[in-house]
């Protein structure tokens, strides 16, 4: 899905992506569209394509199985 998508065109100023929206699943795509259409949401940034080495934005957490510190890279910032 790109900004030229007719369903997204009216929300271009409300959203951000680097190149193309590249969702891992249909539920992720539906969530994005629902959040985009929600009037309470001012901005939604799709950053799901950024992973280790591509961004400094991550959330550290302790993995309950290995008890090691891992990094979570979110798909959306709302």
N, CA, C and O atoms as a MOPAC input file, in Angstrom:
PM7 MOZYME 1SCF
protein

 N      0.84400 1    -1.16600 1     0.00000 1
 C      0.00000 1     0.00000 1     0.00000 1
 C      0.89700 1     1.23900 1     0.00000 1
 O      1.84000 1     1.33200 1     0.78600 1
 N      0.60000 1     2.16500 1    -0.86800 1
 C      1.38000 1     3.39300 1    -0.95800 1
 C      0.45100 1     4.58400 1    -0.75600 1
 O     -0.77000 1     4.43200 1    -0.73400 1
 N      1.03800 1     5.76600 1    -0.61000 1
 C      0.22700 1     6.96900 1    -0.41500 1
 C     -0.77200 1     7.20300 1    -1.54200 1
 O     -1.80000 1     7.84500 1    -1.32900 1
 N     -0.49200 1     6.70100 1    -2.71500 1
 C     -1.40700 1     6.90500 1    -3.83200 1
 C     -2.64500 1     6.01500 1    -3.73100 1
 O     -3.59100 1     6.18200 1    -4.50000 1
 N     -2.64600 1     5.08200 1    -2.79900 1
 C     -3.79900 1     4.23500 1    -2.54200 1
 C     -4.98800 1     5.15000 1    -2.24900 1
 O     -4.90500 1     6.00200 1    -1.36400 1
 N     -6.09500 1     4.98400 1    -2.98200 1
 C     -7.23800 1     5.87800 1    -2.82400 1
 C     -7.82400 1     5.85800 1    -1.42200 1
 O     -8.39700 1     6.85400 1    -0.98300 1
 N     -7.69300 1     4.75100 1    -0.71400 1
 C     -8.21400 1     4.66300 1     0.64800 1
 C     -7.32900 1     5.40800 1     1.64500 1
 O     -7.76700 1     5.71000 1     2.75500 1
 N     -6.10000 1     5.70400 1     1.26100 1
 C     -5.15600 1     6.36500 1     2.14600 1
 C     -4.96000 1     7.83000 1     1.76200 1
 O     -4.55200 1     8.63800 1     2.59700 1
 N     -5.23900 1     8.17000 1     0.54700 1
 C     -4.92900 1     9.49800 1     0.01200 1
 C     -5.40100 1    10.64200 1     0.90100 1
 O     -4.68700 1    11.63100 1     1.06400 1
 N     -6.58600 1    10.52200 1     1.47300 1
 C     -7.09700 1    11.62300 1     2.29400 1
 C     -6.36100 1    11.75900 1     3.62900 1
 O     -6.51500 1    12.76700 1     4.31900 1
 N     -5.56700 1    10.75700 1     3.99600 1
 C     -4.86400 1    10.77100 1     5.27200 1
 C     -3.35300 1    10.97800 1     5.12600 1
 O     -2.61100 1    10.76000 1     6.08400 1
 N     -2.89600 1    11.38400 1     3.97100 1
 C     -1.46000 1    11.50700 1     3.70300 1
 C     -0.75200 1    12.36200 1     4.74400 1
 O      0.35700 1    12.02400 1     5.15900 1
 N     -1.35700 1    13.44600 1     5.16900 1
 C     -0.69900 1    14.32400 1     6.13700 1
 C     -0.71000 1    13.75500 1     7.55500 1
 O     -0.04500 1    14.28700 1     8.44400 1
 N     -1.44900 1    12.69900 1     7.76200 1
 C     -1.59100 1    12.10300 1     9.08600 1
 C     -0.64000 1    10.92100 1     9.30000 1
 O     -0.47400 1    10.45400 1    10.42700 1
 N     -0.02700 1    10.44600 1     8.23700 1
 C      0.76300 1     9.22600 1     8.31500 1
 C      2.15800 1     9.42400 1     7.73400 1
 O      2.43700 1    10.40100 1     7.03900 1
 N      3.01400 1     8.47100 1     8.04100 1
 C      4.39600 1     8.49900 1     7.56600 1
 C      4.85300 1     7.07600 1     7.28000 1
 O      4.48300 1     6.14200 1     7.99100 1
 N      5.64400 1     6.91700 1     6.25600 1
 C      6.34200 1     5.66700 1     5.97200 1
 C      7.58100 1     6.00600 1     5.17500 1
 O      7.65800 1     7.07500 1     4.56800 1
 N      8.54800 1     5.11100 1     5.16900 1
 C      9.79600 1     5.37700 1     4.44000 1
 C      9.64200 1     5.21000 1     2.94100 1
 O     10.10500 1     6.05400 1     2.17300 1
 N      9.00100 1     4.13600 1     2.51500 1
 C      8.87000 1     3.85400 1     1.09100 1
 C      7.45700 1     3.36900 1     0.79000 1
 O      6.65900 1     4.08400 1     0.18500 1
 N      7.16600 1     2.18000 1     1.20700 1
 C      5.83800 1     1.60400 1     0.99600 1
 C      5.37800 1     0.96200 1     2.29500 1
 O      6.18800 1     0.48300 1     3.08800 1
 N      4.08300 1     0.96000 1     2.49900 1
 C      3.55300 1     0.24800 1     3.65400 1
 C      3.69500 1    -1.23500 1     3.35600 1
 O      3.17600 1    -1.72200 1     2.35200 1
 N      4.38700 1    -1.94200 1     4.21100 1
 C      4.66900 1    -3.35000 1     3.98900 1
 C      4.26500 1    -4.10400 1     5.25400 1
 O      5.07600 1    -4.28600 1     6.16300 1
 N      3.01700 1    -4.53800 1     5.30600 1
 C      2.49700 1    -5.16400 1     6.50900 1
 C      2.78000 1    -6.66100 1     6.52000 1
 O      2.78900 1    -7.31300 1     5.47600 1
 N      3.01000 1    -7.19200 1     7.71200 1
 C      3.28300 1    -8.62000 1     7.87800 1
 C      2.01800 1    -9.45900 1     7.78700 1
 O      2.08000 1   -10.64900 1     7.47400 1
 N      0.87100 1    -8.84500 1     8.05800 1
 C     -0.37100 1    -9.61800 1     8.10000 1
 C     -1.56100 1    -8.72300 1     7.78700 1
 O     -1.45900 1    -7.49700 1     7.82800 1
 N     -2.67500 1    -9.34100 1     7.47700 1
 C     -3.89700 1    -8.57900 1     7.23800 1
 C     -4.38300 1    -7.88800 1     8.52200 1
 O     -4.81600 1    -6.73800 1     8.44400 1
 N     -4.33200 1    -8.53100 1     9.69500 1
 C     -4.74100 1    -7.82000 1    10.91000 1
 C     -3.92000 1    -6.54700 1    11.16700 1
 O     -4.45600 1    -5.55100 1    11.65300 1
 N     -2.63200 1    -6.58100 1    10.84300 1
 C     -1.78700 1    -5.39200 1    10.98800 1
 C     -2.25400 1    -4.29600 1    10.03100 1
 O     -2.30600 1    -3.12300 1    10.40300 1
 N     -2.58900 1    -4.67100 1     8.81800 1
 C     -3.08400 1    -3.73600 1     7.81500 1
 C     -4.41300 1    -3.13100 1     8.27200 1
 O     -4.61400 1    -1.92200 1     8.16000 1
 N     -5.31400 1    -3.96300 1     8.78300 1
 C     -6.61600 1    -3.48300 1     9.26100 1
 C     -6.44100 1    -2.53400 1    10.43800 1
 O     -7.09500 1    -1.49300 1    10.49500 1
 N     -5.56600 1    -2.88200 1    11.37800 1
 C     -5.30400 1    -2.00100 1    12.51700 1
 C     -4.82000 1    -0.63900 1    12.04000 1
 O     -5.29400 1     0.39300 1    12.51500 1
 N     -3.87700 1    -0.63400 1    11.10100 1
 C     -3.35600 1     0.62600 1    10.57700 1
 C     -4.47400 1     1.47400 1     9.97900 1
 O     -4.57800 1     2.66500 1    10.27300 1
 N     -5.30300 1     0.86600 1     9.14800 1
 C     -6.40000 1     1.60700 1     8.50400 1
 C     -7.40600 1     2.12200 1     9.53700 1
 O     -7.90700 1     3.24000 1     9.41700 1
 N     -7.69900 1     1.30500 1    10.55100 1
 C     -8.62500 1     1.73800 1    11.60000 1
 C     -8.05700 1     2.91700 1    12.39200 1
 O     -8.76500 1     3.88500 1    12.67200 1
 N     -6.78600 1     2.82600 1    12.74700 1
 C     -6.15000 1     3.92600 1    13.48400 1
 C     -6.06600 1     5.18700 1    12.63300 1
 O     -6.26000 1     6.29800 1    13.12700 1
 N     -5.78100 1     5.00200 1    11.37100 1
 C     -5.67700 1     6.13700 1    10.45900 1
 C     -7.01300 1     6.88000 1    10.34300 1
 O     -7.03800 1     8.10900 1    10.27400 1
 N     -8.09400 1     6.14900 1    10.32300 1
 C     -9.41800 1     6.76100 1    10.17800 1
 C     -9.96300 1     7.31600 1    11.49400 1
 O    -10.92200 1     8.08700 1    11.48900 1
 N     -9.36700 1     6.93500 1    12.60700 1
 C     -9.84500 1     7.37900 1    13.92200 1
 C     -9.53500 1     8.86500 1    14.10900 1
 O     -8.37500 1     9.27100 1    14.03200 1
 N    -10.54100 1     9.65500 1    14.34800 1
 C    -10.37100 1    11.10800 1    14.47800 1
 C     -9.56700 1    11.49800 1    15.71900 1
 O     -9.01500 1    12.59800 1    15.76900 1
 N     -9.49100 1    10.61900 1    16.71700 1
 C     -8.73000 1    10.92000 1    17.93800 1
 C     -7.22300 1    10.80600 1    17.71300 1
 O     -6.43800 1    11.34400 1    18.49300 1
 N     -6.82000 1    10.11800 1    16.66200 1
 C     -5.40300 1     9.91200 1    16.35200 1
 C     -4.91900 1    11.08100 1    15.49900 1
 O     -5.46000 1    11.34500 1    14.42500 1
 N     -3.89200 1    11.77700 1    15.98800 1
 C     -3.36500 1    12.91700 1    15.23400 1
 C     -2.34200 1    12.48800 1    14.19700 1
 O     -2.34100 1    12.99400 1    13.07500 1
 N     -1.46500 1    11.55200 1    14.57100 1
 C     -0.42500 1    11.05800 1    13.65700 1
 C     -0.21000 1     9.57100 1    13.92200 1
 O     -0.32200 1     9.10100 1    15.05400 1
 N      0.09800 1     8.85400 1    12.86700 1
 C      0.49500 1     7.45900 1    12.99900 1
 C      1.66500 1     7.21600 1    12.06000 1
 O      1.59300 1     7.49800 1    10.86400 1
 N      2.72800 1     6.69600 1    12.61600 1
 C      3.94500 1     6.44700 1    11.85700 1
 C      4.14300 1     4.94400 1    11.72400 1
 O      4.21900 1     4.23800 1    12.73000 1
 N      4.22600 1     4.45500 1    10.51200 1
 C      4.50500 1     3.04400 1    10.27400 1
 C      6.01400 1     2.88700 1    10.14600 1
 O      6.61800 1     3.37600 1     9.19100 1
 N      6.61700 1     2.20300 1    11.10900 1
 C      8.06900 1     2.00600 1    11.10400 1
 C      8.41300 1     0.52400 1    11.18400 1
 O      9.50900 1     0.15000 1    11.60200 1
 N      7.45400 1    -0.31900 1    10.77500 1
 C      7.61200 1    -1.76200 1    10.88900 1
 C      8.74400 1    -2.34800 1    10.06900 1
 O      9.19400 1    -3.46300 1    10.33300 1
 N      9.20600 1    -1.60600 1     9.07800 1
 C     10.28500 1    -2.14400 1     8.24400 1
 C     11.67600 1    -1.86200 1     8.82200 1
 O     12.67700 1    -2.34300 1     8.29100 1
 N     11.74200 1    -1.08900 1     9.89900 1
 C     13.02900 1    -0.76100 1    10.51500 1
 C     13.36600 1    -1.77700 1    11.60300 1
 O     12.55000 1    -2.04000 1    12.48700 1
 N     14.54700 1    -2.33700 1    11.54000 1
 C     14.97800 1    -3.32600 1    12.52400 1
 C     16.38700 1    -3.00400 1    13.00600 1
 O     16.89600 1    -1.91000 1    12.76300 1
 N     17.00300 1    -3.94100 1    13.67800 1
 C     18.34100 1    -3.76600 1    14.23200 1
 C     19.29600 1    -3.15000 1    13.21700 1
 O     19.41800 1    -3.63000 1    12.09100 1
 N     19.96500 1    -2.08900 1    13.63000 1
 C     20.93900 1    -1.43400 1    12.76600 1
 C     20.34300 1    -0.37100 1    11.86200 1
 O     21.08000 1     0.40000 1    11.24800 1
 N     19.02000 1    -0.31700 1    11.77000 1
 C     18.37700 1     0.65400 1    10.90100 1
 C     17.74400 1     1.80600 1    11.67600 1
 O     17.40100 1     2.83500 1    11.09300 1
 N     17.59100 1     1.63800 1    12.97500 1
 C     16.98900 1     2.67300 1    13.80000 1
 C     17.50700 1     2.55900 1    15.23000 1
 O     17.88000 1     1.48000 1    15.69100 1
 N     17.51900 1     3.68100 1    15.90700 1
 C     17.89600 1     3.68200 1    17.32400 1
 C     16.65500 1     3.62600 1    18.21400 1
 O     16.76600 1     3.67000 1    19.43900 1
 N     15.48300 1     3.52800 1    17.60300 1
 C     14.25400 1     3.47700 1    18.39300 1
 C     13.87000 1     2.03300 1    18.66500 1
 O     13.49300 1     1.29700 1    17.75300 1
 N     13.96800 1     1.64100 1    19.90400 1
 C     13.56900 1     0.30200 1    20.33000 1
 C     13.23200 1     0.34300 1    21.81100 1
 O     13.56000 1     1.29700 1    22.51700 1
 N     12.58300 1    -0.69400 1    22.25500 1
 C     12.21400 1    -0.82700 1    23.66500 1
 C     12.91100 1    -2.06900 1    24.19400 1
 O     12.72500 1    -3.16600 1    23.66900 1
 N     13.71100 1    -1.89100 1    25.23100 1
 C     14.39200 1    -3.04500 1    25.81300 1
 C     13.47300 1    -3.74000 1    26.80800 1
 O     12.71800 1    -3.09900 1    27.53900 1
 N     13.55700 1    -5.06500 1    26.81600 1
 C     12.77200 1    -5.85100 1    27.76000 1
 C     13.56400 1    -7.09500 1    28.14700 1
 O     14.50900 1    -7.47700 1    27.45700 1
 N     13.17800 1    -7.71700 1    29.23800 1
 C     13.82800 1    -8.95200 1    29.67300 1
 C     12.98900 1   -10.12300 1    29.19600 1
 O     11.82200 1   -10.25700 1    29.56200 1
 N     13.58500 1   -10.95300 1    28.38900 1
 C     12.90400 1   -12.12700 1    27.87400 1
 C     12.62800 1   -13.08300 1    29.03700 1
 O     13.55600 1   -13.45700 1    29.75300 1
 N     11.37700 1   -13.48200 1    29.23500 1
 C     11.05600 1   -14.33000 1    30.39000 1
 C     11.63100 1   -15.74000 1    30.30300 1
 O     11.80800 1   -16.39700 1    31.32900 1
 N     11.92600 1   -16.21300 1    29.09300 1
 C     12.47300 1   -17.56500 1    28.94500 1
 C     13.98300 1   -17.60100 1    29.12300 1
 O     14.51200 1   -18.43500 1    29.85900 1
 N     14.67500 1   -16.68800 1    28.44100 1
 C     16.14200 1   -16.71200 1    28.48100 1
 C     16.71900 1   -15.80000 1    29.56600 1
 O     17.89900 1   -15.89600 1    29.90300 1
 N     15.87000 1   -14.90700 1    30.11400 1
 C     16.29900 1   -13.93500 1    31.13800 1
 C     17.41200 1   -13.02500 1    30.62300 1
 O     18.27600 1   -12.58600 1    31.38200 1
 N     17.37500 1   -12.75500 1    29.33300 1
 C     18.34100 1   -11.83900 1    28.72800 1
 C     17.61600 1   -10.58600 1    28.26100 1
 O     16.40600 1   -10.60700 1    28.03500 1
 N     18.35900 1    -9.50100 1    28.11700 1
 C     17.79300 1    -8.25400 1    27.62200 1
 C     17.69900 1    -8.33600 1    26.10200 1
 O     18.67900 1    -8.63500 1    25.41900 1
 N     16.51000 1    -8.06700 1    25.59000 1
 C     16.27900 1    -8.07800 1    24.14200 1
 C     15.69600 1    -6.73700 1    23.74200 1
 O     15.33000 1    -5.92400 1    24.59100 1
 N     15.61400 1    -6.51900 1    22.44400 1
 C     15.07800 1    -5.26700 1    21.91600 1
 C     13.83800 1    -5.53600 1    21.07500 1
 O     13.80600 1    -6.43700 1    20.23800 1
 N     12.83300 1    -4.73200 1    21.32600 1
 C     11.59700 1    -4.80100 1    20.54800 1
 C     11.53300 1    -3.56500 1    19.65900 1
 O     11.67500 1    -2.44000 1    20.13800 1
 N     11.32000 1    -3.77600 1    18.37200 1
 C     11.18500 1    -2.69700 1    17.39900 1
 C      9.70700 1    -2.60700 1    17.00500 1
 O      9.22500 1    -3.47200 1    16.27400 1
 N      8.97300 1    -1.58600 1    17.46800 1
 C      7.53800 1    -1.51300 1    17.20300 1
 C      7.23400 1    -1.24200 1    15.74100 1
 O      8.04600 1    -0.67200 1    15.01200 1
 N      6.04600 1    -1.66300 1    15.32900 1
 C      5.58700 1    -1.43400 1    13.95900 1
 C      4.95700 1    -0.05100 1    13.78000 1
 O      5.01300 1     0.53300 1    12.69800 1
 N      4.36200 1     0.46000 1    14.85300 1
 C      3.66700 1     1.74500 1    14.77500 1
 C      4.03500 1     2.64800 1    15.93400 1
 O      4.30900 1     2.17600 1    17.03700 1
 N      4.04200 1     3.93000 1    15.68600 1
 C      4.06900 1     4.95000 1    16.72000 1
 C      2.80300 1     5.76600 1    16.51200 1
 O      2.55500 1     6.26300 1    15.41300 1
 N      2.00700 1     5.90500 1    17.55400 1
 C      0.72900 1     6.59900 1    17.44500 1
 C      0.72500 1     7.77600 1    18.39700 1
 O     -0.26300 1     8.50700 1    18.47000 1

